[in-house]
Amino acid sequence: MRAIRCNRHGPPETLQLETLPDLRPGPGEVVVDVEAASVNFPDVLVIENKYQFKPPLPFTPGSEVAGRVRAVGEGVQRLRVGMPVAAFTRVGGFAEQAIAAADACMPLPDGVDFATAAAFTLAYGTSHHALVDRAALRAGETLLVLGAAGGVGLAAVEIGKAIGARVIAAASSDEKLGLAREHGADATICYGREDLRERIAALTDGNGPDVIYDPVGGALAEPAFRSIGWRGRYLVVGFASGDIPKLPLNLALLKGASIVGVFWGEFAKREPQHHAQAFAELLRWLNDGKLRPHISARYRLEDTPRALAVMAQRRVTGKIVITP
């Protein structure tokens, strides 16, 4: 089988396409014939050795795939050969075959195509875990989403609307905000040309949002947190800006606010039953048309370095996928 390999840490152009032996599952594992693999910002960080998860070299990057089960390992009962699944792999996704723990595989219902499924698992899983589990977002509350046109941001916009919240989408350009509006945002902030705090105040009558979803970090974090409402929940999702912010903790005291960490991958690993319940709800919303994953580009397996470079340059809207 063909696979993209990271033999040394570095930028996307250091990756190589290689031919490897076919994979065999261990106990509790399955091998998936990959039909589509989604590209996520952490994939860029992993190959550069800048992420909290550090696989040993050499490895195949790629953390989520969709395809058909090729083989099942000892002890696997709920999955069978030929079954269509979406799987969270952590690594190994950018290849023609991938290994996943059986507990990390979700059978796909009829009518869900593989590209959509691959683009769905991490982004929507992260945003559901953040908004439903960690923030307990309720109907009628106000949600501010930073980086609203990215994969997890756009998912957060849609999930916020599915819950019944008022969603304010913030992004760096009018083009990105147009996409957020297409996916349900009620109001928008272009922090490329508008003052973030002034615009938040204007859109919330000075009360601030109940929940802030932040996958960006950097310079946006402090002005956003200063604007949060009483008993607000600030979700720390990621640092796409490249900078990890330092927030003055007196702000949490003054607003009675919570700073809440979101680590979906660890949640899925530690709490597989809760993860399965969340994924089932997401699939119901998908079938009901409440969720519409936006795939902005597709790449061949050999073009994976180019796809990761585009992601590293933060030029992606929605999700991009690799189709081996």
N, C-alpha and C positions, 0 to 999 in steps of 0.2 A: 504494500500500500504506500501511497505518497503522503508525506507529512511536511509541514513547516517546522524547522528545528531552530532552536536557540542554543547555539554551541558556546557562545560567550555573551555576557551582558552588554547591551548597547542599544542604539537606535534601531528602528525597523529595518533599515537597509542592511543590517548585519545578519538578518535571518536567512536561512537557506532552505530550499526545497530538496528533500531527500526521499529515497525509497527505503522503506523499512519492512521487516517481516510482519505478516498479519498478526493481529492482537489476539490474545487468549484471555478469557475472564478468570479471575480468581474467585474464591468463595464469596458469595454475596454480591458479585459484580456481574455486569453485562457488557458485551461489546455492541456498539451501535454503528451501523453503516450510516455515515454522516451525509445527509442531504443538504443541510444548511447549518452554518455556525455563525453566531452573532459576534460582532466586534464591540468591545466595551473599553472605556477609558482605563480601567485597571489592567487590561491586557498590555497596554503601553508601559505602565509602571512596572509590571512584572518582568518584562524583558530587559528593562533598565535597572532591575534590582532596587526599585524604589517603593515597593509595596510591602505591606505587612506579611503577606504570604510569599515565601521565598523558596520555590522548588529548586532542587539541586540540578546543576547542569549535567548533561544536556537535557532539554525538555522541549515538548511541543506546546506552544501557548494556545489559548482559546478556552474559555470557561463555560460556554453553554452551546449546546447543539440540539438539533432535531433530526430524526431519521428513524430507521427501522432496526429492531433488535436483530443482531446477527448471530449471537451466541449468548447463552446464559451459564453462569457459574454454579457451583455447588450451593444448594440451599435456597436458590432463587425460585420462588413459587408463583408470585403474582404477575410475572412477566414471561412472555413466551417469544420464541423466534418468529420474526415477521411483524410483531406488534409495533405500531407507530408510537414514538415517545418523544418527549422533550426531556433533556437531561442537563443537570449542572455538573460539570466535570472538574472545575477549578483549573486544570490544565488538560492539554491533549485534544482540544476541539478543532484546531486548524489542520485537519487531516481527513483522509477518506474513511478512517475508522477511529473510534474513540472508546475508551473504557470509562464506565461510570458505576458508582455504587447503585445497587438496585433501589435503595431508599431515596436516591437523588433523581430517579426517573419518574416522570408522570405520563401515564398513558394519554394519548390524544384522542379526543372525540372525532367523529366523522365531520368532515367539512373544514377542518383547520389545516391549512397548508404548512409545509415544513418551514418555509422562510418566516412566516408569521410566528410559528411556534418558537423558532430559534431566537427571534427578536423579542420574545415575550417574557421568557423565564426570569432573567436577572433584573431587567428594568422594572417590570411590573411587580415581581416578587419583592424587590427592594422597596418600591414605593408603597405597596400594600402593607408590608411589615412596618414601615415608617409611620404611615398615616393611621392605619387601623390599630395596630398592636402597640406601637411606642407612643404615639400622640393621642390616641383615642379621639380622633377628629369626629365631630358630630355635625349633623345636618343643621344648617343655619349659622355655623361658625364661619370665620373668614380665614382662608388659607393663602399665604404668600409663597409662591414657588420661584426661587432664583434659578437661573439657567434653564428656563422653562421650555426651550426648544430642543434640548438634548434628550438622550434616550430616557433617562430616569426622570428628568424634569417633565417631559411631555406625558409620561405615564402618570406622574403625580397630578398633573392638571386633570386628566381623565378620571382618575380614581377619586380625586376631590369632588368632582361633579357627580360621580356615581353615588357618593356618600350623601350628597345634598348640600355641600358647602359652597360658599361664595369664593371663587378662585381669582386671585390677582396673579397674573403671570409677569415675571420680570426677565428681560433678556437684553442682549447688547445691541440689537438692531431691529428696525421696523419689520424687516423681512421675517426674522425669527418670531416676532410677536404676532405677525399675521398667521403663522402656522399654529401658534398657541391658541389664537382665537378660533381657528378652524376646529380645534379639538376641545373647545368648550370654555376657554377662559372668559370670565365676565368683565375683567378690566386688565389693563396692561401698563407696564412701566418700562421705558427704554433707558436703562442705566448708562447707555453709551452717550446720551445727550440730556438726560434729566437727572435732577437731584433726587436720589433714592429716598431719603428721609422726607423731603417735602412732598413727594408724590404719594408715598405711603400715607402720610397724614391726611392729604387731601382725599384719598380714596376710602379712608376709614373714619372720616369725621374726627380725626385726632385720637381715636381709640386704639389704633394699631391692630395688627392681625392676631388671631388666636393661636395660629400655628405658622411657623416659618420652616420651609423645606429648603435646605441649603446643601446642594452638591458641589458648590463652587468654592467656598471659603475665601481666602485672600482679603482684599480690601473691602469687599461687600459685607463681610460678616458683622463688623462692629456697628456700622450705621443701620443695618437691618435689625440687629438685636436691640439697639437703642430704641427702635420703633415698635417693639413687640407690645402687645396688649397685656393687661393684668391677668395673671395666671397663665400666660402664654407658654407655649412649648416650642423650643428651638431645636430642630432636628439636624444633627450633624451627620450628613450623608456621605460627603467626600470633599476632595480638594482639587477640583479640575483646574483651578487657577494656578496650581503648583505651589501655593503658599498656604501653610497651616496657620490660621489666625490665633491671636492671643486675646481673649475676651476679658474685660474687667469684670470680676465676679460681683462687684457691688451693683452692677446692672441687674443681675438675677435677683438680688435682694430687694432692690427698689420696686421691681415689677412683680415680685412673687412668682418669677418665671423659672422654668426648668430648661436645662441644657441636656438634651437627650441623644445619646449615641445610637447609631443605626448601623449594624453589621449583619446584613442579610445572610451572607454565606455561612457565618458561624451559627446564626439562628437556624438555618436549614439543616445544618449538621447536628446541632445539639437538640433541636426540638422537631424531629421529622414529622410527628403527628400533627403538630400545629401548622407546620409548613404545608402539609398535604391539604389540610382544611382551608388554608388561605388560597392555595392554588386552585382548589375546587371552586371557591367563590369567584376568583378571577376568571375561570373558564365560563362560569355562568354569566358573568357580566360581558365577556367576549361574545358569547352566543346571543345575548340580548342586544348586542350592538352598542353597548355603553363604552366599550373599549375598542379603539381602532389603531393598532400599532402602525406607525408610519415608517416604512422602509424607503430611505432616500437613495440608496445605491446598493448594487450587488457586484461582487468581485469574484473572479476565478481563484482557485486555490493558489496558483502561482503568483497572483497579484496581491496576496495577503500583505506583504511589506508596504505596498502602496496604500492599502486600506488603513493600516495602522498609522502610517505617516499622516494621512488626512485626519485621523482621530487625534493624533498628537498635536496637530496644528489647530485643533478645536474648530474645524470647518464642517462638522457633521451636524445635520438636523435629524431628529428622530434616531433611527437605527440604520446601520449598514451591516450586510451579511456576506459571508463567504459561501459559495456554492461549489463544493468539490465535484 
